[in-house]
Amino acid sequence: MAAEQTVAAIATDEDASSGILANRDFAKLWLGETISQIGSQVTQFALPLVAILTLKATVFEVGLLNALRFVPFIVVAVAAGVVLDRRRRRPVLIVCSLTSAVLTGLIPLSSSAGFLSLGLVYAVAVLVGTLTVCFDVGALSYVPFLVGRRHLTDANSKLFASTAFAGIAGPSLAGLLIGLITAPVTLTVDAVSYLFSAAGLLLIRKPEPEPDAGQDRSSVFRSIAEGFRAVYGTRLLRVLLVQSATLNTGFGVVSTIFTVYAVRTLGLTPTRLGIVLAALPAGSLLGALGAARVKRALGLGRTLAVSILGVSASPLLLLLPHSAGPGAMAVFILGWLGHGCGISIWNVNTVTLRQVVTPTRLLARMNATYRMLLFGTLPVGAMIGGLVGGVIGLRPALVAGIIVLALPILWIFFSPVFRLTEMPAAAQEL
């Protein structure tokens, strides 16, 4: 029976008057993860520049490096979910952080020693990406254990805010450091940041129980199938997944086309384009910080409806400008700001919803299934955007992508998600 309990049943409520950071164990995890997220954003910015500036990689080689970032999400995620549902999650998270620190540190070390190669960069990208998938799936499944049900939305809000803040601070820090100490050495920041993540996890005092030993008797394929049934067998999670996958596909198209369209058709300079695109993580930060407050004010269903309108309708503003002037810049910024704000509010509340309605023993597999499919749709959307843009032109392709991005609004009329007034009390078929 213990293995079948939901997050709602095993996570005891804490004092409602205290904020989530009063939970010292969560605060340790959150602080370490915030520092690690900034380091990861530094690497995401600097790693392609290691290939371009230091190793003189071709465009194809750089494209391959970027594509390799998505491979672990598609190939490894589901297997990681099986492993993490059969083991205590905190030790796995610690091992992932420490190993990532070592692997990332190989690049500045090999550069200093004079044997840095593109093959090593590829290998580090894939291996660290694999560990990142394992860490993310494990963290999403571990956080509900640390916090009470009442604080789960606040906890997710803090974690998404950290990710958004890192998206703003990381590239700026990386750009500064690359100019001072070169791209390969800049990755030292990320290596050290993983140590902060591991330290935060090591300092957590709340003992994590061993999973039900009976789970080990299931075959891997049976365990994977059970994880898929946890998602597709529940109408609530099934329609939520399809809606989110549609959003990611549309975003893949729009983000790919917009950059080329803004530069080649409208004539935005790289500096202006950077300012415009910075509005996306800025909006994400605002949305993450306000997600819990909005839910308390509007209720769950209305919050999700408002957020999906922001996510899907805001990009329509990207079609209005026909120049690169200050007015156009303001409209572009507003469009990306609204999209980022909406997506964070959506993510915070839907991740919490998924955690609440999924049995504890299936949390990692559910999260892994979601991440595999959602991250898999991003490169698909990017590829579709590139192909369609080459055939029908940039602006028509942008229009088509924004239409796809607007489709999830239709879910408001039939999805059970938008009829919820509050979080369900337990796993159930809706």
C-alpha positions in Angstrom: 0.0 0.0 0.0 2.8 2.4 0.8 4.1 2.3 -2.8 0.7 3.3 -4.1 0.4 6.4 -2.1 0.3 9.7 -3.9 2.4 12.8 -3.3 -0.6 14.3 -1.6 -0.7 11.4 0.9 3.0 11.1 1.8 3.9 14.8 1.8 2.8 16.2 5.1 1.6 19.8 5.1 3.9 22.3 6.8 2.8 25.4 8.6 0.7 27.3 6.0 2.0 30.6 7.4 5.6 29.9 6.5 7.1 30.3 3.0 8.6 27.5 1.1 12.2 28.7 1.9 11.4 28.1 5.6 11.8 24.4 4.6 15.6 24.3 5.1 16.1 21.1 3.1 14.3 22.6 0.1 16.2 25.8 0.5 19.5 23.9 0.3 18.4 22.2 -2.9 17.1 25.4 -4.4 20.2 27.4 -3.7 22.5 24.8 -5.1 20.3 24.3 -8.2 20.1 28.1 -8.8 23.9 28.3 -8.9 24.1 25.2 -11.0 21.5 26.6 -13.5 23.6 29.7 -14.0 26.7 27.6 -14.7 24.7 25.5 -17.1 23.6 28.6 -19.0 27.2 29.7 -19.2 28.1 26.4 -20.8 25.2 26.5 -23.2 26.4 29.9 -24.4 30.2 29.1 -24.3 30.3 25.5 -25.7 29.4 26.4 -29.3 32.0 29.2 -29.1 34.6 26.6 -28.0 33.9 24.8 -31.2 33.8 28.0 -33.4 36.6 30.1 -31.9 39.0 27.5 -30.5 38.5 24.5 -32.7 37.5 26.3 -35.9 34.5 24.1 -36.4 32.4 24.2 -39.6 28.7 25.3 -39.6 27.7 21.6 -39.9 29.9 20.6 -37.0 28.4 23.4 -34.8 24.9 22.3 -35.9 25.8 18.7 -34.9 27.0 19.9 -31.5 23.7 21.7 -30.9 21.7 18.7 -32.1 23.5 16.4 -29.7 22.1 18.4 -26.7 18.6 16.9 -27.5 19.7 13.3 -28.0 19.7 12.3 -24.3 16.2 13.6 -23.8 14.9 11.3 -26.5 17.2 8.3 -25.9 17.8 8.2 -22.2 14.9 9.8 -20.4 12.6 6.8 -20.2 15.3 4.5 -19.0 16.3 7.1 -16.4 12.7 7.2 -15.1 12.8 3.4 -14.5 16.1 3.6 -12.6 15.0 6.6 -10.5 11.7 4.9 -9.5 13.7 1.9 -8.2 16.2 3.8 -6.1 16.4 6.6 -3.6 16.7 9.8 -5.7 19.0 12.0 -3.7 22.1 9.7 -4.1 21.5 9.6 -7.8 21.2 13.4 -8.0 24.5 13.8 -6.0 26.4 11.4 -8.4 25.0 13.2 -11.4 26.2 16.6 -10.1 29.7 15.4 -9.2 30.2 13.5 -12.4 29.0 16.5 -14.5 31.5 18.7 -12.6 34.3 16.3 -13.6 33.2 15.9 -17.2 32.7 19.6 -17.8 36.1 20.3 -16.2 37.8 18.1 -18.8 37.3 20.9 -21.4 39.3 23.7 -19.7 41.9 21.1 -18.5 42.4 19.6 -22.0 42.5 23.1 -23.5 45.2 24.1 -21.1 47.1 20.9 -21.8 46.8 21.3 -25.5 44.8 18.2 -26.5 41.3 19.6 -26.8 39.4 18.2 -29.7 36.0 18.4 -31.3 35.4 14.7 -30.5 36.0 15.4 -26.8 33.6 18.3 -26.9 30.9 16.1 -28.5 31.5 13.4 -25.9 31.2 15.8 -23.0 28.0 17.4 -24.5 26.4 14.0 -24.8 27.5 12.6 -21.4 26.7 15.8 -19.5 23.4 15.9 -21.3 22.6 12.4 -20.2 23.4 13.2 -16.6 21.3 16.4 -16.9 18.3 14.3 -18.0 18.8 11.9 -15.1 19.1 14.9 -12.7 16.1 16.7 -14.0 13.8 13.7 -13.9 15.1 12.8 -10.4 14.7 16.4 -9.1 11.1 16.6 -10.4 10.3 13.4 -8.5 12.3 14.3 -5.4 10.9 17.8 -4.7 7.4 16.5 -3.8 9.1 14.4 -1.0 10.8 17.4 0.5 7.8 19.8 0.6 4.2 19.5 1.8 1.4 19.5 -0.7 0.4 23.0 0.3 3.9 24.3 -0.8 4.4 22.3 -3.9 3.3 25.1 -6.3 5.6 27.5 -4.4 8.5 25.1 -4.6 8.1 24.7 -8.4 7.7 28.4 -8.8 11.0 29.0 -7.1 12.8 26.4 -9.2 11.3 27.8 -12.5 12.3 31.3 -11.4 15.9 30.1 -10.9 15.9 28.6 -14.4 14.5 31.9 -15.9 17.0 34.0 -13.9 19.9 31.8 -15.1 18.7 32.3 -18.7 19.2 36.1 -18.2 22.4 36.1 -16.1 24.2 33.1 -17.6 24.8 34.4 -21.1 25.8 37.8 -19.9 28.3 36.3 -17.5 29.6 33.9 -20.2 30.1 36.8 -22.7 32.1 38.7 -20.1 34.3 35.8 -19.1 34.9 34.6 -22.7 36.5 38.0 -23.4 38.7 37.7 -20.3 39.7 34.1 -20.0 38.7 32.4 -23.4 35.7 30.1 -24.1 37.2 26.8 -22.9 38.3 28.2 -19.5 34.9 29.8 -19.0 33.4 26.3 -18.6 35.2 26.1 -15.3 32.4 28.2 -13.9 29.9 25.4 -14.8 32.2 22.7 -13.3 32.3 24.6 -10.0 28.6 25.3 -10.0 27.9 21.5 -10.1 29.8 21.2 -6.8 27.4 23.7 -5.2 24.5 21.6 -6.4 26.0 18.5 -4.9 26.8 20.3 -1.7 23.2 21.4 -1.3 22.0 17.9 -1.7 24.5 16.5 0.7 23.4 18.9 3.4 19.7 17.8 3.2 18.8 16.0 6.5 15.4 14.6 5.7 15.9 10.8 5.3 14.6 9.4 2.1 13.0 5.9 2.4 13.9 3.1 0.0 11.3 2.5 -2.7 9.2 -0.6 -2.5 11.5 -3.6 -3.1 8.7 -5.3 -5.1 9.3 -2.9 -8.0 12.6 -4.6 -8.8 10.9 -7.8 -9.9 9.3 -6.1 -12.9 11.2 -6.2 -16.2 12.6 -3.0 -17.6 10.2 -3.1 -20.5 7.2 -3.7 -18.2 8.3 -0.8 -16.0 8.6 1.5 -19.1 5.2 0.4 -20.2 3.8 1.2 -16.8 5.3 4.7 -17.0 3.6 5.3 -20.4 0.3 4.0 -19.0 0.7 6.5 -16.1 0.6 9.3 -18.7 -1.6 8.0 -21.5 -3.9 6.0 -19.3 -5.1 9.1 -17.5 -7.2 11.5 -19.5 -6.0 14.5 -17.6 -2.3 13.8 -18.2 -2.9 12.6 -21.8 -4.7 15.8 -23.0 -2.2 17.9 -21.0 0.7 16.2 -22.8 -0.8 16.7 -26.3 -1.5 20.4 -25.6 2.1 21.0 -24.3 3.6 19.0 -27.2 1.7 21.3 -29.6 3.0 24.3 -27.8 6.6 23.1 -28.1 6.2 22.2 -31.8 4.9 25.7 -32.5 7.6 27.3 -30.4 10.3 25.3 -32.3 8.9 26.7 -35.6 8.5 30.3 -34.4 11.8 30.6 -32.6 13.7 29.2 -35.6 12.0 31.4 -38.2 11.8 34.6 -36.1 15.6 35.0 -35.7 16.2 34.7 -39.5 13.2 36.8 -40.3 14.1 39.6 -37.9 17.7 39.8 -39.2 17.3 39.2 -42.9 13.8 40.7 -43.6 13.5 43.4 -41.0 17.2 44.3 -40.6 17.5 43.9 -36.8 21.1 44.2 -35.7 22.6 41.4 -33.5 22.5 43.8 -30.5 18.8 44.7 -31.0 18.0 41.0 -31.6 19.7 40.1 -28.4 17.6 42.7 -26.5 14.4 41.4 -28.1 15.1 37.8 -27.3 16.1 38.6 -23.7 12.5 39.5 -23.1 11.6 35.8 -23.2 13.6 34.7 -20.1 12.7 38.0 -18.4 9.0 37.2 -18.9 9.6 33.7 -17.7 11.1 35.0 -14.5 8.1 37.3 -13.9 5.7 34.4 -14.6 7.5 32.0 -12.3 7.6 34.5 -9.4 3.9 35.2 -9.8 2.6 31.7 -10.6 1.5 30.8 -7.1 -0.1 34.1 -6.4 -2.1 34.0 -9.7 -3.3 30.5 -8.8 -4.5 31.6 -5.4 -6.3 34.6 -6.9 -8.0 32.9 -9.9 -8.1 29.2 -9.0 -6.3 26.5 -11.0 -8.5 26.2 -14.1 -8.7 29.9 -14.7 -5.0 30.4 -14.1 -4.2 27.8 -16.7 -6.6 29.4 -19.2 -5.1 32.8 -18.7 -1.6 31.4 -19.0 -2.4 29.5 -22.2 -3.9 32.6 -23.7 -0.7 34.5 -22.9 1.5 31.8 -24.3 -0.4 31.4 -27.5 -1.7 34.8 -28.3 1.3 37.0 -27.4 3.3 35.8 -30.4 0.7 37.3 -32.7 2.4 40.6 -31.9 5.5 39.4 -33.7 3.6 39.8 -37.0 2.8 43.5 -36.5 6.1 45.3 -37.1 7.4 45.7 -40.7 10.6 47.6 -39.7 13.4 47.5 -37.1 12.7 50.8 -35.4 12.2 51.5 -31.7 8.4 51.0 -32.0 8.9 47.6 -33.6 11.4 46.7 -30.9 8.9 47.5 -28.2 6.2 45.3 -29.9 8.6 42.4 -30.3 9.7 42.7 -26.6 6.1 42.8 -25.5 5.3 39.7 -27.6 8.2 37.6 -26.2 7.6 39.0 -22.7 4.0 37.8 -22.7 4.9 34.4 -24.1 7.6 33.9 -21.5 5.4 35.0 -18.6 2.5 32.7 -19.8 4.7 29.7 -20.2 6.2 29.9 -16.7 2.8 30.2 -15.1 1.6 27.3 -17.2 4.7 25.2 -16.4 4.7 25.8 -12.7 1.1 24.8 -12.3 1.0 21.9 -14.7 4.2 20.4 -13.3 2.6 20.6 -9.8 -0.6 19.0 -11.2 1.3 16.1 -12.7 3.2 15.6 -9.4 -0.1 15.5 -7.4 -2.1 13.1 -9.6 0.7 10.6 -10.2 1.4 7.8 -7.7 4.8 8.3 -6.0 6.2 5.1 -7.3 5.6 6.3 -10.9 6.8 9.9 -10.6 10.1 9.5 -12.2 8.7 7.4 -15.1 5.9 9.9 -15.7 8.3 12.9 -15.6 10.7 11.0 -18.0 8.0 10.2 -20.4 6.9 13.9 -20.5 10.4 15.2 -20.9 11.2 12.7 -23.7 8.2 13.8 -25.7 8.2 17.5 -25.0 11.9 18.0 -25.6 11.6 15.8 -28.7 9.0 18.1 -30.2 11.4 21.2 -30.0 13.9 20.0 -32.6 11.0 18.6 -34.7 9.5 22.1 -34.7 12.8 23.7 -35.5 13.3 21.3 -38.5 9.8 21.9 -39.8 10.4 25.7 -39.5 13.6 25.5 -41.5 12.0 23.4 -44.2 8.8 25.4 -44.5 10.7 28.7 -44.4 12.8 27.6 -47.3 9.7 26.6 -49.4 7.2 29.3 -48.7 9.3 32.2 -47.5 10.1 33.5 -44.0 7.0 35.6 -43.2 4.5 33.0 -44.4 6.4 30.4 -42.4 6.3 32.7 -39.3 2.5 33.1 -39.8 2.1 29.3 -40.0 4.2 28.7 -36.9 2.2 31.3 -34.9 -1.0 29.6 -36.0 0.3 26.3 -34.6 1.3 28.0 -31.4 -2.2 29.4 -31.1 -3.9 26.0 -31.5 -3.7 25.0 -27.8 -6.2 27.8 -27.0 -8.8 25.3 -28.4 -8.1 22.9 -25.5 -9.9 25.4 -23.2 -13.2 24.3 -24.6 -12.8 20.5 -23.9 -9.8 19.8 -21.7 -10.6 18.7 -18.1 -7.6 20.7 -17.0 -9.5 24.0 -17.3 -12.5 22.8 -15.3 -10.4 22.2 -12.2 -11.0 24.7 -9.4 -8.1 23.3 -7.3 -5.5 20.6 -7.2 -7.1 17.1 -7.2 -6.7 15.2 -3.9 -5.3 12.0 -5.3 -4.5 10.2 -8.5 -7.6 9.8 -10.5 -9.1 9.4 -14.0 -10.7 12.7 -15.1 
